[in-house]
Amino acid sequence: AAALLAAGVAAMHWNAGSIDWRLAGLVVLLGTVLALNFLHLVGAYRFDGFARIESAVSRVLLGWLCAFGMLFLATRLFEPVTAADGPWAAAWFSAGIALLGVTRFVLWRRMLAWSRAGRLGQSVAIVGAGPVAQRLLRSLAARQANLRVFGVYDDQAKRLPRACMGYPIRGTVDDLVREVREHHIDSVIVALPLARDR
């Protein structure tokens, strides 16, 4: 919002000699408020939308176009306001598109980096280290889901190897209860066989 407002003020300064400052300032303020609302309506602020660049850019472009269209319509309906005309408004529109596009690109790059680093998505713990848990871990690894396996827990952890399918066996279910709070584990998946599978 501040970037759009600053771009509008900068555009007014660029064409300072031919506009009424008070009226143009009101147009910039109204346009910024409209942009915030339309960007919200088209889902430009939704977290999951930042993960795909084409979706993020198209949403901000649609929201900014709607805001500018509504601003143009509002200045024509209530009173023919010439403050919204001229090269400064075109400069503001172009600067707004550039700012919104660049910020979405930067956010998309950060999301990719955070996703690769395992900072996004859910942290899960698996209870059980038997064949069912191994199938589950293979399935989770193949799906490339936004799940980060924190560790595997089994009541027979002392008799088992130190890892299950490459994930550390961190202890028993009692250890899990403590570590859920300490390490902010989001979900616990219980991977135990059904009675008929034993």
TADA-V267650 format. One record per residue. N is the residue number from 1. RES is the residue in one letter. PSI is psi in radians with two decimals (NA if undefined). OMEGA is omega in whole degrees, 0 to 359 (999 if undefined). D_CENTER is the distance of its C-alpha to the mean C-alpha in whole Angstrom. Layout:
# TADA-V267650
n: {N/N}
res: {RES/RES}
psi: {PSI/PSI}
omega: {OMEGA/OMEGA}
d_center: {D_CENTER/D_CENTER}
This chain:
# TADA-V267650
n: {1/2/3/4/5/6/7/8/9/10/11/12/13/14/15/16/17/18/19/20/21/22/23/24/25/26/27/28/29/30/31/32/33/34/35/36/37/38/39/40/41/42/43/44/45/46/47/48/49/50/51/52/53/54/55/56/57/58/59/60/61/62/63/64/65/66/67/68/69/70/71/72/73/74/75/76/77/78/79/80/81/82/83/84/85/86/87/88/89/90/91/92/93/94/95/96/97/98/99/100/101/102/103/104/105/106/107/108/109/110/111/112/113/114/115/116/117/118/119/120/121/122/123/124/125/126/127/128/129/130/131/132/133/134/135/136/137/138/139/140/141/142/143/144/145/146/147/148/149/150/151/152/153/154/155/156/157/158/159/160/161/162/163/164/165/166/167/168/169/170/171/172/173/174/175/176/177/178/179/180/181/182/183/184/185/186/187/188/189/190/191/192/193/194/195/196/197/198}
res: {A/A/A/L/L/A/A/G/V/A/A/M/H/W/N/A/G/S/I/D/W/R/L/A/G/L/V/V/L/L/G/T/V/L/A/L/N/F/L/H/L/V/G/A/Y/R/F/D/G/F/A/R/I/E/S/A/V/S/R/V/L/L/G/W/L/C/A/F/G/M/L/F/L/A/T/R/L/F/E/P/V/T/A/A/D/G/P/W/A/A/A/W/F/S/A/G/I/A/L/L/G/V/T/R/F/V/L/W/R/R/M/L/A/W/S/R/A/G/R/L/G/Q/S/V/A/I/V/G/A/G/P/V/A/Q/R/L/L/R/S/L/A/A/R/Q/A/N/L/R/V/F/G/V/Y/D/D/Q/A/K/R/L/P/R/A/C/M/G/Y/P/I/R/G/T/V/D/D/L/V/R/E/V/R/E/H/H/I/D/S/V/I/V/A/L/P/L/A/R/D/R}
psi: {-0.79/-0.63/-0.71/-0.71/-0.77/-0.67/-0.67/-0.74/-0.71/-0.67/-0.64/-0.72/-0.58/-0.62/0.88/-0.52/-0.42/0.24/2.71/2.02/-0.74/-0.79/-0.75/-0.66/-0.68/-0.70/-0.74/-0.76/-0.81/-0.74/-0.66/-0.75/-0.77/-0.72/-0.77/-0.78/-0.78/-0.63/-0.65/-0.76/-0.63/0.00/0.44/-0.27/0.08/2.32/-0.73/-0.34/-0.33/-0.30/-0.41/2.08/-0.72/-0.64/-0.77/-0.78/-0.71/-0.61/-0.76/-0.60/-0.78/-0.79/-0.73/-0.67/-0.76/-0.75/-0.78/-0.66/-0.76/-0.67/-0.77/-0.77/-0.73/-0.68/-0.38/-0.60/-0.81/-0.71/2.42/1.60/2.00/-0.08/-0.42/-0.03/2.90/3.07/-0.46/-0.64/-0.69/-0.68/-0.70/-0.77/-0.81/-0.75/-0.66/-0.77/-0.78/-0.81/-0.81/-0.72/-0.76/-0.73/-0.66/-0.64/-0.77/-0.77/-0.68/-0.76/-0.72/-0.69/-0.73/-0.80/-0.77/-0.65/-0.76/-0.59/-0.09/0.30/-0.24/2.79/-3.12/2.48/2.14/2.67/2.50/2.26/2.10/2.52/0.24/-2.86/-0.61/-0.77/-0.66/-0.73/-0.72/-0.80/-0.67/-0.74/-0.75/-0.69/-0.61/-0.51/-0.28/0.70/2.94/0.82/2.32/1.99/2.01/-0.69/3.04/2.46/2.37/2.46/-0.28/0.59/-0.56/-0.45/-0.09/2.85/3.02/-0.23/2.70/1.94/0.60/-0.09/2.42/2.42/1.92/-0.14/-2.78/-3.14/-0.57/-0.68/-0.63/-0.75/-0.73/-0.74/-0.37/-0.73/-0.73/-0.68/0.16/0.92/2.24/-0.71/2.65/2.20/2.14/2.08/1.28/2.57/2.62/2.86/-0.64/-0.31/-0.12/NA}
omega: {181/180/179/178/178/177/178/179/178/178/177/178/181/181/192/189/190/182/173/187/182/180/178/177/176/178/179/179/178/179/179/178/177/180/179/181/180/176/176/182/181/176/182/181/180/185/182/178/180/185/180/187/183/178/182/182/180/179/180/177/178/179/180/176/178/180/181/177/178/178/178/179/181/180/178/184/186/178/180/183/180/180/180/178/171/185/181/179/177/178/178/179/180/179/178/177/180/180/180/179/180/180/178/178/179/178/179/179/178/178/178/180/180/179/178/180/179/182/178/179/183/172/183/173/180/175/182/181/182/182/179/179/179/176/179/181/176/180/179/179/181/184/183/180/177/178/177/182/180/180/181/181/180/180/177/185/182/181/184/173/185/182/175/181/178/179/185/170/192/179/183/178/176/176/180/181/179/186/175/180/184/187/176/177/185/185/175/179/179/183/180/181/173/182/182/180/184/999}
d_center: {17/19/19/20/23/24/24/26/28/29/29/32/34/34/36/37/41/41/38/39/37/36/36/33/31/31/30/27/26/26/24/21/22/22/19/16/18/17/14/13/15/14/10/9/7/6/3/5/5/4/6/9/11/13/11/9/12/14/13/13/17/17/17/18/21/22/22/24/26/26/27/30/31/32/34/36/36/37/39/39/37/38/36/33/35/35/34/32/30/29/28/26/24/24/23/20/19/19/17/14/14/15/12/10/12/11/8/8/11/10/7/11/13/11/11/15/16/15/13/10/11/14/18/21/24/27/30/33/34/36/36/34/31/32/31/28/27/28/26/22/23/24/21/18/16/13/16/18/21/23/26/29/32/35/38/40/38/41/43/40/39/36/33/32/31/30/28/30/32/32/34/35/34/35/33/30/30/31/28/25/25/26/23/20/21/18/21/24/26/29/31/35/37/38/42/43/41/43}
